Amino acid sequence: MATMQALLRFPGEKQVKVAQCPVPALQPGHILIRTSLSVISPGTEATQNAETRMPLLAKALKRPDLSAQVFDKLRRDGIAATRNAVQHRLDQPIAAGYACCGIIEEIGEGVQGFAKGMRVACGGIDFARHAEWNVVPQNLACPIPDNVSDENGVFTTLACIALHAIRQSEIGIGMTVAVVGCGLIGQLAIQLAIAAGARVIAIDPQKSRLATAKESGAMGCFENAANIPPGQLREITHGAGFDAVLLCASDQNGALINVAAPLCRDRGIIVCVGDIKPGGDRGPLFRKEITLRQVRSYGPGRYDPSYEQLGQDYPIGYARWTIKRNMQAVLDLMADQRINPAKLIEARIPLLDAATTPHGGTSPLATVIEYNAQEDNEEPVIARPASAMATPKPQSGTVTLGIIGAGNFTGATLLPALKQMPDIAIRYIASTRGLAAMGACRRVPGAEAISDPQQIFDNPEINAVIIATRHDSHADLAAKALEHGKHVWVEKPLAVSLKQLDVLQEAALATTPGHVLMVGHNRRYAPFSSQMQNALPDGPKHFSYQVRLSPLPTDHWLMQPQHGGRTIGEISHFIDLISALAKSPIRDITCHWINHERGDSIWEIQFADNSHATVHYAHGGHKRDPKERLHITAPNTTIELIDWHKLVISANGKRTVQRSGKLLSRPPQKGHAEALECFIQRVQGKPLHTQNGALLPPTAQDEIDLCRLILTAAYG
């Protein structure tokens, strides 16, 4: 197992420390770099570290939006499920840092413009971390010119923040700028504004920072705006006031905008660069018709997954200055010696000292973290702990699991269920960057966190694999696991395209008979499902399944086309349950799209015995309305299932009402534990001892056939 040292924040432990963690797995469109230097962003990282050390109640008060989500889950799923979800989030370490430089060691599929051995500057939270190794998307990395040192190149990302602020302020040759707050970003903004031909003054209460600003070329340096002599202000601005004021400090009271407004000229611009609370008196803003602007990090492309993670660039004619083009611009300015961020370095530390380095206040202006340098002819070494070399042999009859994917569903639902089952040994948990797996392993003694699932496939002692990754990877991972002779549980959907399904079908056909391929269609194994099946007569039935969707942000991964979209990701759950209850083969599935982009759709299913079903899968209603409502009619029988909390069966003149448990005491019983138990029994080759006549699992071919019907209906 490839591991490295990294600076991590542990919210559950309320501490920040350097810890051993997996090296992130190289992905298509990404590069693997061996880090040379990283730079601490004092303001951002001080805030993050303070939040990490906060008590849970203080965090809840600071983030009422997240607290509301917790209470909503508590109401919907009960205490145990909510506790598991919260604990999983708290257990996950969070990477620190977002600006570094290093040497490219490996290049992912589809990467252009880079070569092994190239020096690059990198940016991005979760990517350019304070870590010995980093995997960075190609749009968040830029080659460093030969005449630019690492000491300058490491500032590229932070300089992009300042450059984006300069662009937002629309300043140019001969214009005047006031920079309020001369911390690291403020100092970079001063250098860039002067390079752009502007006349700059600096405002900061710390005299040492003012001295640095003066060395960079600031025309005037003042401890606060009130100290600026009126005559000097008129001289610098030619009596007009500043064209732009950049607020590079932190202000949670809204006072800085009132400081900036009097400094501005008529129709001047105030740019909020730091953590600025919107505020200010209307009068000065109104009289001068001042424009307020907010800087969103490094420039256009930030927070757009298509740009950052998928490498889709914006056409230069429509977005001249993207993140990467801003990175190129600041590196060119360094190469031309028009800016020199390296002179801001006041401290150099090894990675091991990073956790105890103070941020903010009178701490060093810029602190650079140094990593172990290697000779040019020396091969890079990734630490491999001894525990990864000697795997303990499982006891006879034990199912040895490798879990791929360590997201919320794995941590809050799968792991709690698996931990209650005997004869199971979880050997590895894998996640792309390794940190989510680290968090999951903290709750599973003996499990090891990894980033590359190939280690699971190659280990002959692992006989079963659970796949709970993003949807577009399911089919490929399941096929590889089958090819390596593993039993496979894969979360729905089985595939997001017919091409993927064909590859999986081929792998399944080549598998040794008796190997299990099972999809996580847990609803058919729920206690309520067996009761519905027992109550339903043979012959034609009608099913009406209404599924209410909660809105998701448009940039959520479930909404991205490459992941199949939300509908393909979930619809098989409901169709599988209906298929199991119908007791008849599916003859046809038709999909009627209401809003393809959002996923709103109506599905019609016809069965061989003339049973019929509709699944209405769409947004709408109140958040307290049931998320799932299933209504079934058959001769002398009516069944109503509401949110897996309540089941009403009216059959042959008798009516029974059952509930899953008291309010908040139990989650809705959707069959997760029962489905996993069925999988384990099948892997062990035991007869399926079903409880209360629970529905039996479909064959691998049945799972593939259902997926094919759904994909054909969805895509025509």
C-alpha positions in Angstrom: 0.0 0.0 0.0 1.5 3.3 -1.1 1.5 5.8 1.8 2.8 9.3 2.5 2.8 12.0 5.1 0.3 14.8 4.9 -1.1 17.6 7.0 -4.7 16.6 7.9 -7.5 18.1 10.0 -9.4 15.6 12.1 -12.8 17.2 13.0 -13.9 14.3 15.3 -10.7 14.7 17.4 -10.7 18.5 17.1 -7.0 18.5 16.1 -4.7 19.2 13.2 -1.7 16.9 12.7 0.7 15.3 10.2 -0.4 11.7 9.6 0.4 8.8 7.4 -2.3 8.4 4.7 -2.6 6.7 1.2 -1.1 8.3 -1.8 -4.1 9.4 -4.0 -4.8 7.2 -7.0 -4.0 8.6 -10.4 -7.2 9.4 -12.4 -7.7 10.1 -16.1 -7.1 13.8 -16.8 -4.8 14.2 -13.7 -1.1 14.2 -13.0 0.8 12.7 -10.1 3.4 15.1 -8.6 6.1 14.7 -6.0 5.7 17.8 -4.0 8.8 20.1 -3.7 7.2 23.1 -1.8 3.8 24.1 -0.5 2.8 27.5 0.9 0.5 28.1 3.9 -2.4 30.5 3.2 -2.5 32.1 6.7 -6.1 33.5 6.6 -7.9 30.6 5.1 -6.0 27.9 7.0 -6.2 29.7 10.3 -10.0 29.8 9.9 -10.2 26.1 8.9 -8.0 25.1 11.8 -10.1 27.1 14.2 -13.3 25.4 12.9 -11.7 22.0 13.2 -10.9 22.6 16.9 -14.5 23.9 17.7 -16.8 21.9 19.9 -19.6 20.2 17.9 -22.3 22.7 19.3 -20.2 25.7 18.2 -19.9 24.1 14.7 -23.7 23.6 14.6 -24.3 27.3 15.5 -21.8 28.4 12.8 -23.4 26.2 10.1 -27.2 26.3 10.6 -27.7 24.9 7.1 -25.9 21.7 8.0 -27.7 21.5 11.3 -31.0 21.7 9.5 -29.9 18.7 7.3 -29.1 16.7 10.4 -32.5 17.4 12.0 -34.2 16.5 8.7 -32.4 13.2 8.5 -33.2 12.6 12.2 -36.9 13.0 11.5 -36.8 10.9 8.3 -34.3 8.1 9.2 -34.2 7.9 13.0 -31.5 8.3 15.7 -29.2 5.4 14.8 -28.9 6.3 11.1 -28.4 10.0 11.8 -25.7 9.1 14.4 -23.9 6.9 11.9 -24.0 9.5 9.2 -22.7 12.3 11.5 -20.0 10.0 12.9 -18.8 9.0 9.5 -18.4 12.7 8.5 -16.6 13.5 11.7 -14.2 10.6 11.3 -13.1 11.7 7.8 -9.8 13.6 7.8 -9.7 16.7 5.7 -6.7 17.7 3.7 -5.0 21.0 4.5 -3.5 23.4 1.9 -4.3 24.3 -1.6 -1.1 25.7 -3.2 2.1 23.8 -4.0 4.6 23.0 -6.7 6.5 19.8 -7.6 7.7 17.3 -10.2 5.4 15.3 -12.4 6.0 11.5 -11.9 3.0 10.0 -13.7 0.5 11.3 -16.2 -3.1 10.1 -16.4 -5.0 9.2 -19.5 -6.1 12.1 -21.7 -3.7 14.7 -20.2 -2.2 17.2 -22.6 0.5 19.7 -22.3 2.5 18.0 -19.6 5.5 15.5 -19.5 7.1 13.4 -16.8 9.9 15.3 -15.0 8.3 18.7 -15.7 8.1 21.2 -12.8 4.5 22.4 -12.2 2.6 24.8 -10.0 -0.6 23.4 -8.7 -3.8 24.7 -6.9 -7.1 23.5 -5.5 -8.4 22.4 -2.2 -8.3 18.5 -2.0 -5.7 18.5 -4.8 -2.6 20.7 -4.1 -2.3 19.7 -0.4 0.4 19.9 2.2 1.4 16.4 1.3 4.4 14.5 -0.1 2.5 13.4 -3.1 -0.5 15.0 -4.9 -2.8 14.1 -7.8 -4.0 17.3 -9.5 -6.4 17.8 -12.4 -4.7 19.2 -15.6 -6.7 22.5 -15.4 -5.4 23.2 -11.9 -1.7 22.8 -12.9 0.6 24.8 -15.0 4.3 24.3 -16.1 6.8 26.5 -14.4 9.2 28.3 -16.7 12.9 27.4 -16.4 13.9 30.8 -15.1 11.2 30.8 -12.3 12.3 29.2 -9.0 10.2 26.9 -7.0 10.2 29.6 -4.3 8.3 31.8 -6.7 6.3 29.1 -8.4 4.8 27.9 -5.2 2.9 31.2 -4.9 1.1 30.8 -8.3 -2.3 29.8 -6.9 -2.3 32.5 -4.2 -1.2 35.1 -6.8 -4.1 34.0 -9.0 -6.5 35.0 -6.2 -4.9 38.5 -6.2 -4.8 38.6 -10.0 -8.5 37.8 -10.2 -9.1 40.7 -7.8 -7.1 43.0 -10.0 -9.1 42.0 -13.0 -12.4 42.5 -11.1 -11.2 46.0 -10.2 -10.6 46.9 -13.9 -7.4 48.8 -13.1 -4.7 49.5 -15.6 -1.9 52.0 -16.4 -2.2 55.3 -14.4 -5.1 54.2 -12.3 -5.1 54.3 -8.5 -5.7 51.5 -6.0 -5.9 51.2 -2.2 -5.2 47.8 -0.7 -6.8 47.4 2.7 -5.2 44.5 4.5 -1.6 43.7 3.6 -1.3 40.0 4.5 -0.1 37.5 2.0 -2.9 38.1 -0.6 -2.7 41.8 -0.1 1.0 41.9 -0.7 0.6 39.9 -3.9 -2.2 42.3 -5.0 0.2 45.2 -4.4 2.9 43.6 -6.6 0.4 42.8 -9.3 -1.3 46.2 -9.3 2.1 47.9 -9.7 3.0 45.5 -12.5 -0.2 46.6 -14.2 0.9 50.2 -14.1 -1.3 51.4 -11.2 -0.4 53.8 -8.3 -0.9 51.9 -5.0 -1.3 52.7 -1.3 -1.3 50.2 1.4 -3.4 50.2 4.6 -2.7 47.8 7.5 -2.3 48.1 11.3 1.0 46.1 11.3 4.0 48.3 10.6 6.1 45.3 9.4 3.6 44.6 6.6 3.5 48.2 5.6 7.3 48.1 5.3 7.1 45.1 3.0 4.5 46.9 0.9 6.7 50.0 0.6 9.6 47.8 -0.5 7.3 46.5 -3.3 6.6 50.0 -4.5 3.5 51.2 -2.6 3.4 55.1 -2.8 2.0 55.4 0.6 1.6 53.2 3.7 -0.9 53.9 6.5 -2.1 52.1 9.6 -5.7 53.1 8.9 -7.6 55.1 6.4 -8.1 58.0 8.8 -4.3 58.5 8.8 -4.1 59.4 5.1 -3.3 63.1 4.9 -5.9 64.8 2.6 -3.2 66.5 0.6 -1.4 63.2 -0.1 -4.7 61.5 -1.0 -5.4 64.3 -3.5 -1.9 64.1 -4.9 -2.0 60.3 -5.4 -5.5 60.3 -7.0 -5.3 63.8 -8.6 -8.2 64.8 -6.4 -10.6 62.2 -7.8 -10.4 59.4 -5.2 -9.2 55.8 -5.8 -10.4 54.0 -8.9 -10.6 50.8 -6.9 -10.3 49.6 -3.3 -9.3 46.0 -2.7 -10.4 44.6 0.7 -7.9 41.9 1.5 -8.5 41.7 5.2 -11.1 39.7 7.2 -14.2 41.5 8.4 -17.3 39.9 9.9 -18.9 43.2 11.0 -19.4 44.8 7.6 -17.3 47.8 8.7 -14.6 47.7 6.0 -17.0 48.7 3.2 -17.7 51.9 5.2 -13.9 52.5 5.3 -13.5 51.9 1.6 -16.5 54.0 0.3 -15.0 57.4 1.2 -11.7 56.5 -0.5 -13.4 55.7 -3.8 -13.9 58.1 -6.7 -17.3 58.6 -8.3 -18.4 55.2 -9.7 -15.4 53.5 -8.2 -15.1 49.8 -7.5 -14.8 48.0 -4.1 -13.6 44.4 -4.5 -14.1 42.0 -1.6 -11.1 39.7 -1.6 -10.9 38.5 2.0 -13.7 37.1 4.2 -15.9 40.2 4.0 -19.4 40.4 5.4 -21.6 42.4 3.0 -22.7 45.6 4.7 -22.0 49.3 4.7 -24.1 52.5 4.8 -26.2 53.1 1.8 -25.5 56.8 1.6 -21.8 56.9 0.4 -22.4 53.9 -1.9 -25.5 55.5 -3.4 -24.1 59.0 -3.9 -21.0 57.7 -5.7 -22.8 54.8 -7.3 -20.0 52.5 -6.2 -19.8 49.0 -7.5 -19.3 46.1 -5.1 -17.7 43.0 -6.4 -16.8 39.6 -4.9 -13.8 37.6 -5.9 -14.5 33.9 -6.3 -11.1 32.3 -5.7 -8.7 31.9 -8.6 -10.9 32.9 -11.6 -13.5 31.5 -14.0 -13.7 27.7 -13.8 -13.5 27.6 -10.0 -16.1 25.3 -8.5 -17.1 24.0 -12.0 -16.6 20.2 -11.9 -16.5 20.1 -15.7 -13.6 22.6 -15.8 -11.7 21.5 -12.7 -12.1 17.7 -12.6 -13.0 16.8 -16.2 -10.5 19.2 -17.9 -13.1 20.9 -20.1 -11.6 24.3 -20.9 -13.6 27.5 -21.7 -13.2 28.9 -25.2 -10.7 31.8 -25.0 -13.1 34.0 -27.0 -15.7 33.7 -24.2 -13.5 33.5 -21.1 -10.2 35.1 -21.6 -8.9 34.5 -18.1 -9.7 31.1 -16.7 -7.9 29.6 -13.7 -5.2 28.1 -15.8 -4.7 31.2 -18.0 -4.4 33.2 -14.8 -1.8 30.7 -13.6 0.1 31.2 -16.8 -0.1 35.0 -16.5 1.4 35.2 -13.0 4.2 32.7 -14.0 5.0 34.9 -17.0 5.2 37.9 -14.7 7.6 36.0 -12.5 9.7 35.0 -15.5 9.8 38.6 -16.6 10.8 39.6 -13.0 7.8 42.0 -12.8 6.6 40.3 -9.5 8.7 38.5 -6.9 6.5 36.6 -4.4 9.5 34.7 -3.0 10.7 37.8 -1.1 7.5 37.5 1.1 8.8 34.2 2.6 9.6 34.7 6.2 9.7 31.1 7.4 10.7 27.7 6.0 9.6 24.6 7.9 9.6 20.8 7.3 6.3 19.1 6.9 6.5 17.6 10.4 6.4 21.1 11.9 3.4 22.2 9.9 0.7 21.3 12.5 2.2 23.6 15.2 2.9 26.6 12.9 0.9 29.6 14.0 -1.4 31.4 11.5 -2.7 34.9 11.6 -1.8 37.7 14.0 2.0 38.3 14.1 2.8 35.0 12.4 5.2 35.0 9.4 3.8 36.7 6.3 4.5 33.6 4.2 5.5 30.2 5.4 6.8 27.6 3.0 6.8 23.9 3.8 9.8 22.0 2.4 9.7 18.4 1.4 12.6 15.9 1.1 14.5 16.8 -2.0 15.9 14.0 -4.2 18.7 13.9 -6.6 17.8 14.1 -10.2 19.0 10.5 -10.9 17.3 9.1 -7.8 14.0 7.2 -8.3 11.1 8.6 -6.1 10.2 6.4 -3.2 6.7 5.9 -1.9 6.6 4.5 1.6 5.0 1.0 1.9 4.2 0.0 5.5 5.0 -3.6 6.5 1.4 -4.3 7.4 0.6 -4.1 3.7 3.2 -6.7 2.9 2.0 -9.4 5.3 -1.7 -10.0 5.2 -3.0 -12.2 8.0 -4.9 -15.2 6.8 -8.6 -15.2 7.5 -10.2 -18.0 9.5 -11.9 -20.8 7.6 -15.4 -19.8 6.5 -14.7 -16.1 6.9 -15.8 -13.8 4.0 -12.8 -11.5 3.5 -14.1 -8.2 2.0 -12.6 -5.4 0.0 -14.8 -2.3 -0.1 -14.3 0.1 -3.0 -15.9 3.5 -2.2 -16.0 5.2 1.2 -18.7 7.8 0.8 -21.6 8.6 3.0 -23.6 5.6 2.0 -20.7 3.2 2.9 -20.0 4.9 6.2 -23.5 5.5 7.4 -25.3 2.4 6.0 -23.1 -0.4 4.8 -20.4 -0.5 7.4 -22.8 -0.4 10.5 -24.7 -3.4 9.0 -21.5 -5.3 8.1 -20.0 -4.8 11.5 -23.0 -6.7 13.1 -22.4 -9.8 11.0 -20.3 -12.7 12.1 -17.6 -14.4 9.9 -16.7 -11.2 8.0 -13.2 -9.6 7.8 -13.0 -6.3 6.1 -9.4 -6.2 4.8 -9.3 -3.0 2.7 -11.4 0.1 2.1 -10.5 2.1 -0.9 -11.3 5.7 -2.0 -9.8 7.7 -4.8 -7.9 10.1 -2.6 -7.6 7.8 0.4 -8.9 10.2 3.1 -12.5 9.0 3.0 -11.2 5.4 3.3 -9.0 6.5 6.3 -12.1 7.8 8.0 -14.1 4.6 7.4 -11.2 2.5 8.7 -11.2 4.3 12.0 -14.5 2.5 12.7 -13.4 -0.9 11.4 -10.5 -2.4 13.4 -8.0 -4.2 11.3 -9.1 -2.6 8.0 -6.5 -0.6 5.9 -7.2 2.5 3.8 -6.0 2.4 0.2 -6.5 4.5 -2.9 -6.0 1.9 -5.7 -8.7 -0.8 -5.9 -6.2 -2.9 -7.9 -4.7 -3.9 -4.6 -8.1 -5.5 -3.7 -8.3 -7.4 -7.0 -4.8 -8.7 -6.7 -5.1 -10.0 -3.2 -6.0 -13.7 -3.4 -7.2 -13.8 0.2 -10.0 -11.4 -0.6 -13.0 -13.4 -1.9 -15.7 -10.8 -2.0 -15.8 -7.1 -3.2 -18.4 -4.4 -2.4 -18.5 -1.6 -4.9 -20.1 1.7 -3.7 -18.4 4.3 -5.9 -19.9 6.9 -8.2 -22.2 5.3 -10.8 -20.1 5.6 -13.9 -17.4 3.3 -12.4 -19.7 0.5 -11.2 -19.6 -1.7 -14.4 -15.9 -1.4 -14.9 -15.0 -2.2 -11.3 -17.5 -5.1 -11.2 -16.1 -6.6 -14.4 -12.5 -6.4 -13.0 -13.5 -8.0 -9.8 -15.2 -10.8 -11.6 -12.2 -11.3 -13.8 -10.1 -11.7 -10.7 -12.4 -14.4 -9.3 -14.2 -12.3 -6.7 -17.8 -12.5 -5.6 -19.3 -9.0 -6.3 -21.8 -6.8 -4.6 -22.3 -3.6 -6.6 -24.5 -0.8 -5.6 -27.2 0.3 -8.1 -27.1 1.0 -11.0 -25.2 -1.9 -12.5 -24.1 0.3 -15.5 -25.0 3.7 -16.9 -24.6 2.7 -20.6 -25.3 -0.3 -22.8 -21.6 -0.3 -23.7 -20.6 -0.7 -20.1 -23.2 -3.4 -19.6 -21.9 -5.4 -22.6 -18.4 -5.4 -21.0 -19.9 -6.6 -17.7 -22.0 -9.2 -19.4 -18.9 -10.7 -21.0 -17.0 -10.8 -17.7 -20.0 -12.4 -16.0 -20.3 -15.1 -18.7 -16.6 -15.9 -18.3 -16.9 -16.2 -14.5 -16.6 -19.6 -12.8 -20.2 -20.9 -12.1 -21.2 -20.2 -8.6 -19.6 -16.8 -8.3 -22.1 -14.2 -7.1 -22.9 -10.9 -8.9 -25.5 -9.1 -6.8 -26.9 -5.6 -7.1 -27.7 -3.6 -3.9 -31.5 -3.6 -4.6 -32.1 -3.8 -0.9 -35.8 -3.0 -0.9 -36.8 -6.5 -2.1 -35.2 -7.9 1.1 -37.0 -5.5 3.6 -39.4 -7.1 6.1 -42.3 -5.1 4.7 -41.6 -6.5 1.2 -42.0 -10.1 2.3 -45.3 -9.2 4.0 -46.5 -7.6 0.9 -45.5 -10.6 -1.2 -47.3 -13.0 1.2 -50.5 -10.9 1.1 -50.6 -10.6 -2.7 -52.6 -13.2 -4.7 -51.3 -14.7 -8.0 -52.5 -13.1 -11.2 -52.6 -9.5 -12.6 -51.9 -6.7 -10.2 -51.5 -2.9 -10.5 -48.6 -1.0 -8.9 -48.4 2.8 -8.5 -45.1 3.9 -7.1 -44.6 7.6 -6.4 -41.1 8.8 -5.6 -40.6 12.4 -4.5 -37.1 13.8 -5.2 -35.4 16.4 -3.1 -33.7 19.2 -5.1 -30.0 18.8 -5.6 -27.5 21.5 -6.6 -27.0 21.6 -10.4 -23.3 20.9 -9.9 -23.9 17.8 -7.7 -22.2 14.7 -9.3 -25.6 12.9 -9.5 -26.7 15.5 -12.0 -23.7 15.1 -14.3 -24.3 13.3 -17.6 -21.2 11.2 -17.3 -22.6 9.6 -14.1 -25.8 8.6 -15.9 -28.0 11.2 -14.3 -30.1 10.9 -11.2 -32.8 8.7 -12.8 -30.5 6.0 -14.1 -28.8 6.0 -10.7 -32.0 5.2 -8.7 -34.9 4.0 -10.8 -33.8 0.3 -10.7 -34.5 0.3 -7.0 -38.2 0.7 -7.5 -38.6 -1.4 -10.6 -36.7 -4.2 -9.0 -39.1 -4.2 -6.0 -42.2 -4.2 -8.2 -40.7 -7.0 -10.3 -40.2 -9.1 -7.2 -43.7 -8.5 -6.0 -45.3 -9.0 -9.4 -44.1 -12.7 -9.5 -44.1 -12.5 -13.2 -41.4 -11.7 -15.8 -41.1 -8.1 -17.2 -42.4 -7.9 -20.8 -41.7 -4.2 -21.5 -40.5 -1.0 -19.9 -41.3 2.5 -21.3 -39.9 5.8 -20.0 -41.7 9.1 -20.5 -39.4 12.0 -19.7 -40.9 15.0 -18.1 -37.7 16.9 -17.5 -34.7 14.9 -18.7 -32.1 17.2 -17.1 -33.6 17.1 -13.7 -34.6 13.5 -13.9 -38.4 13.9 -13.7 -39.9 10.9 -15.5 -42.8 8.4 -15.6 -42.0 4.7 -16.1 -44.5 2.1 -17.3 -43.8 -1.6 -16.7 -45.8 -4.4 -18.3 -45.5 -8.0 -17.1 -46.1 -11.3 -18.7 -49.3 -12.0 -16.6 -50.8 -8.6 -17.6 -49.8 -6.9 -14.4 -49.0 -3.3 -14.9 -47.0 -0.7 -13.0 -46.2 3.0 -13.1 -43.3 4.7 -11.3 -43.7 8.5 -11.0 -40.2 9.7 -10.3 -40.2 13.5 -10.0 -39.6 16.6 -7.9 -42.5 18.3 -6.2 -44.5 18.5 -3.0 -43.5 19.5 0.5 -40.3 18.3 2.2 -42.5 16.6 4.8 -44.4 14.6 2.3 -43.5 10.9 1.9 -40.4 10.4 -0.3 -41.8 7.0 -1.3 -45.4 5.8 -1.6 -46.4 2.5 -3.1 -50.0 1.6 -3.8 -50.9 -1.9 -5.0 -54.3 -3.2 -6.0 -55.2 -6.9 -6.7 -58.4 -8.9 -6.5 -59.7 -8.5 -2.9 -56.4 -6.9 -1.9 -55.2 -3.3 -1.4 -51.7 -2.4 -0.1 -50.3 1.0 0.9 -46.6 1.4 1.8 -45.6 4.9 3.1 -41.9 5.8 3.3 -41.0 2.3 4.7 -42.4 3.5 8.0 -46.0 2.4 7.6 -47.6 -0.6 5.8 -51.4 -0.9 5.4 -52.7 -4.2 4.1 -56.4 -4.7 3.3 -57.1 -8.3 2.2 -60.3 -10.3 2.2 -62.1 -7.8 4.4 -59.3 -7.6 7.0 -57.2 -4.5 7.5 -53.8 -4.5 9.3 -51.5 -1.6 10.0 -47.8 -2.0 10.8 -45.1 0.5 11.6 -41.3 0.2 11.5 -40.9 1.5 15.0 -41.5 4.5 17.3 -40.8 8.0 16.0 -37.0 8.6 15.8 -36.2 5.3 17.5 -35.7 3.3 14.3 -34.9 4.2 10.7 -37.3 3.1 7.9 -36.6 -0.6 7.3 -35.4 -0.7 3.7 -33.6 -4.1 3.9 -30.0 -3.0 3.8 -28.9 -5.4 6.5 -31.0 -8.2 5.1 -29.6 -7.8 1.6 -26.0 -7.8 2.8 -26.7 -10.9 4.9 -28.1 -12.6 1.8 -24.9 -11.7 -0.1 -22.7 -13.1 2.6 -24.7 -16.3 2.7 -24.4 -16.8 -1.0 -20.6 -16.2 -0.9 -20.3 -18.8 1.9 -22.4 -21.2 -0.2 -25.0 -21.6 2.6 -28.7 -22.2 1.9 -30.5 -18.9 2.1 -32.4 -19.0 5.4 -34.9 -16.3 4.7 -37.0 -14.7 7.4 -40.7 -14.4 7.1 -40.5 -15.6 3.5 -38.3 -12.8 2.3 -37.9 -12.4 -1.4 -35.0 -14.4 -2.9 -32.2 -12.7 -4.9 -32.3 -12.7 -8.7 -29.6 -14.3 -10.7 -26.7 -12.3 -12.2 -28.3 -12.6 -15.6 -31.6 -11.3 -14.2 -29.7 -8.3 -12.8 -28.1 -7.6 -16.2 -31.4 -8.1 -18.1 -33.2 -5.6 -15.8 -30.4 -3.0 -16.3 -30.6 -3.5 -20.1 -34.3 -3.0 -20.1 -34.0 0.2 -18.1 -31.2 1.7 -20.2 -33.0 0.8 -23.5 -36.1 2.5 -22.2 -34.2 5.6 -21.0 -32.1 6.1 -24.1 -34.4 4.7 -26.8 
